Amino acid sequence: MDIIKQNSMAWDKKVEDGGNYTIPVSKEIIEKSKNGHWEIGVTTGKTVPRHWFPESIKGLKVLCLASGGGQQGPVLAAVGADVTVVDLSQKQLEQDQLVAERDGLTITTIQGSMLDLHFLEDESFDLVIHPVSNVFVDNIMPVWNEASRILKDKGVLIAGITNPLLYIFDEEEEDRGNLVVKHKIPYSDLEALSQEKLEEYKESKRALEFGHSLEDQIQGQIDAGFVITGFYEDNFGGSRMLDNYINTFIATRAVKIK
């Protein structure tokens, strides 16, 4: 299966279905942001600490990477940042455009893959915002390398990532209330699912997911030229069984050291 094509269609469908992470921020949130009262998230619940950001966002070039949906990008644009949003899904990008038109914001949207940002110049951004989304690519090393390439020296990458522990359990058993270990890490839908199940995913336009090792997610950033300077954990807010035992999301703040 073509992972990029499948997940592009899957996220278009999520927008049509009104799924999580596709609902644009409200006009009220944009007005508050314009007045200096703003916040964004890169995981499921917690907001990113304000001290992770530069003291002033105004005028900074910000890339919201695999971050369509009209959420992070419009808020940062309302604060005065020069925002570019890159996402696989055209419909997700349309959510950002909707908010921009509604609230008088300027946002550049580009349909493309987080794996290849050839359309962006070297060392041209001050800040990269990358919410939990690298679970939708099979190899995350290019994501960190591309983020490093387009960031200026001392530029900041704020990323949401998934603890791969989430993927060791049988999803159908969890739906029945049982935590049953089934899969190994790294995890790949392409390897774990039967051909019949993959055909179901294709027909229903369901996203393919991949559980990456913590080494690839943390050391991968370091290998790409980043120094990790911030870290916190998050969960599904009580909607998954694992929330009772462990946080399954991580946010990192990393600084590019040229």
C-alpha positions, 0 to 999 in steps of 0.5 A: 500500500502507498502509505502517503496516499492512504493516510492523505485520504484517511485524514480527508475522511476524518475531516468529513467525519468531524473527527478529533484534531480536525475541528478548527479553533473558535473565533473566541480563541483567536480573539483571546490569542490576539490579545495575548492570552494564547496556548497550543497543544502538541499532544492530546490534552496538556498545553505546551508550557509558555516558557518553551516558546521565545519571549515574543512570537511576533514576526517569527517564521513558524512551521506547523509540520503535519499540523493541519486542522485549523488549531495550532497554526491559526493561534500562532498567526493570531499572536503575530507569527509568520505561519506556514502549515504543511500537511498531507491532507488538503481538507485539513489545510482547508480548516486552516484556510477557513480560520484565516479567512474568517478571522483575518489571518495570514497563513501559508498552507502547503500540501506535502509530506513531513518526510520531504520538505524540499519546497522549504529553504534551508535554515529559514524557520525559527520554530517548528511545531510538530504535534503527534503525527509521526505515527503515520509514517513508517520511518521518522528519521527523515522527519527530524533531519528535515526539521533540522535542515529548515530551522535556523541555528538555535531554532526550536522544535516542539514535538508531540510523540507517542510512547510505543508501548501503546502499540504492543497491545491487541486493539480489539481485546482492549475494546473488550476491556482486556490488555493483551500483549500481542505486538513487538516494537517497532510496530507497523500496521503493514506487518501486523495486519492481515491482507484482508484487514489491510484491504478493509483499511483501504476501502474504509480509508482508515489511516495506517499507523506505526509505533516507533522506538523511543530510541528513534524518537529521542536519539533520532532528534539528537542525531539530527543535531538537536539538544533536548531541553524540555520533556513532559507526558500526556495521555488520552484523558481517561478514554483508553484503558492504558490511562489508568497505568501509564502516559502514552504521549510525550512532548519534547522541546529541542534546540538545533545546535549547528 
